[in-house]
Amino acid sequence: MWRCLVIEDDADNARYIAEGFRSLGHVAVICRDGTEALGRATGEAWDLVILDRMLPGGVDGLAILATMRALGRKTPVLVLSALSALDERVRGLKAGGDDYLTKPFAFSELAARAEALVRRSRPGPEIRVIEVADLRLDLGHRKAERAGRAIALQPREFRLLAFLAMHAGQVLTRTMLLEAVWDYQFDPQTNVIDVQVSRLRAKLEAGGLPSLIHTVRGVGYRLAAPEAEPTDPDSA
């Protein structure tokens, strides 16, 4: 599993790419504005950036790419563009792109190229299994078990648990969860996260097992081993 930032101003195309990656078990976040994309691409950790050439917001794709490289960001970048001329592809690669794919494209090809870029960028074997206390997640086969007992999870539940596990010990805000797991770029003012976490807890704690998902009131949630959870009057 890896985190991908999809920088694409076309809503349908962005959704097509993001949903494709999520179906493969990855986390995909959409950003459609050039200025916002620049901040997110340079200020957050990503395993891959899918970057459209033409963007609104006064900052185009190549400017984002050049800034990333100038700041020393080595995140693999796959440039996506309707500009198919040879000199345009050369410009994209010279600006620091790791690959260049022209529109229209098949998602299968995009996914294969993305997989190759992420694999080459990682110094060791890809993380396929995450373990936190007695929780074990097999990302490749999308299986979960706790204390040796298999847990049946819906796709959304697995993505939520995997995202929490990938950031074990960290407090994840509701905004971060909405964006990474539900693809909301705004707060829908619903309790969708709380409901999903409640269902997930019921499955994880079946049989009287101690809680792994801890509430940080007014902020969000943290996944941690019970003994690692600090005493905090605001946590429950």
N, C-alpha and C positions, 0 to 999 in steps of 0.2 A: 504494500500500500504506500502511496506517496501523495503529496499535496501539490496540486496544480493550480496556477493562476491563469485563467482564460481571459485575455484582454482582447475583446471583440465588441465592436459597437452594434453590430447587427444582432438583435435580440434572438431571432430564430436560430441563427448560426451558432451563437454563444450557447444557447440551450441545448442544441444538438450535440455540440462538443462536450459540454459539461455532463449531460445525461449519459453519454457514451462512456466517459471515464468512470462515472459513478457506478455504472452497470458492471464495470470491471473491478469494483471494490476500492477505487481511489477517492480522494477528496478533491473536488473541483470547485473553485470559487470564481465567479464571474465579475469582471470589471469592465464597464463600457465607456468610461470617460478617460481621456488621455491624462489629464492632470491628476486625477485620483489614482490611475493606474501607475503613474510614475512614483507616487508616494508608496504605494503598496509593494511594487516590484523591488524598490530599493530599501524599504524599511522593514520588510518581513521575510521570514525564511520560507523558501519554496523549493520543491524538488524539480519543478519544471515550470516554464512559462510558455504559454501559447500566445504569440504576439501578432496582432493584425497590424498591417502597415498604416492604413488610413484610419485616424481616430478623431473624434470631436474633442473639444476642450483645449485646443491650442497647442497640444503636444502630440506629435505623430509617433508611430511605432519605432522608427529608427532613432529618434531622439531619446526615447525611453531606453532602448538597447544600448546606445552609446553612453548614457549616464550610468547604467548598471555596470558596464565594463570599466568606466573611469573610476567608479567607487570600489572596484575590486570584487564585485559580485560575480561569482563563477557559475551561477545557476544556469543550467542548460536552457536555451531559448530556441524554440521552433517558430520561425517567422511564417506567417500565413498572409497571403496577399492575392488579389486579383491581378496584380501586375506580373505578367509572366515573361516579359522580355528578358533576355540573357543578362543585360547590363543591370536590370533591377535585382535579379537574383544575386549577382555579384555584389551589388551595393549592400544587400541585406547580410550577406556572409562577411563582407569586409567590416561592417559595423559591429560585428561580434556575434552574429547569429550562428547557431550550431547546425541548423538545417533550415531549408526553405521549401515550403509547399504551396503550390498555387491553387486557387479556387477555380472551379469547383473541385472537390476532392471526396474520396471515399473515407469514411471514418476508419475502416480497417487499416488503410495505409497510414493515416495519421496516428493511430494507436501503435502500430508497429514501429514507426519512426520515434514516437515518444518513448516507448519502452526501451529502445536502443540507446537513446540519449540519456535517460535516467540510469540505465545499467552501466554505461561507460563513465558516468560522473561519480559513481559510488566506489570507494576504495576497496570495499569488501563485498561479500555476498549480500544480496538484498534481504532485508528483514522479512521473514515469512511467518514467524511466530512471536507473539508478545506474551510475556508472563508477568503478572502482578499478583503477589501473594499466591493464593491457590487458584487464581483465574488464569486460564490459558486460551489464547485466541490464535487460531490457524488462519492467517490472512489469505493464503493461497486457496484453501478449500472453504473458507468462510464458515469455519466451525468454531464453536465456543464450548468450553467445559469448565466446571469449577469443582474442586476437590474430587476430580476424576469422573464427575457426572456430566454427561452431555446436556447442553442447554439449547432448546429450540428457539431460535430468534428469527423474527421477520427481517427482511433486508434493511429497513430503516433502523431497527433496533441494533442490528449488527454494526451498521455504520456509526451510530451514536456511541456504542460501546468501544468500537475500535478507535474512534477519535479521542475519547476519554483516555483509553489505555495508552495511546501514542504520546499523550501528554500527562502521564501519570504523575501525581504530586503537584501538578499545576492547577491553579484556579482558572476555569474556563467560563467566561461570561456567557450570558444568554445570547448576546449578539453574535459571539464567535460560533456558538452552536447552531444558531439559526442559519448563519451564512454557510458554514461548512457542511451541515447535514441536511438542511432544508432548502438551501439556495435562496433564502430570503435576503434581499439587500436592504430590508427595513424591518422594524419591529411591528408585527401584525397585531400587537396588543391582544394576544390570546395566550392561553396556558398550555399550548401544544408541547412545549419542552417539559414542563412539570408533569404532564400526563404521561409522556413517553418515558421519562425517568422513573416515574412511579411503577409503570409496567415492567421496566427493565429491572428495577430493584426486586420486585416480587419474584422474578425468575432467578435472579442471582442469589437471593436469600432464602430460597425454598429449603425446607428442612431445618430452619433455624440458624443458618449460617450468618455470621456477622456482616454488617454492611460494608461494602467497598466504595459506594458512591456517597459522598458527603456533601451536604448542602452548605453553601456559604451564603448566608442570608443577605438578600439585596444585591447579590453579585451573580452567582451561578453555582457551578458544581465542580467537585474535585474527586478524582478516582485515586484512592490510596489504600494500602494495606491498613487494616484496623489499628495495628500497633504503631503505625507511622503517623496517624492522625493526631495533631496537637490538640491540647485542651484549649477550647476557644468558646467563650460564651455565645458567640454569634454563629457557631456551627452546630449543625444537628445531623 
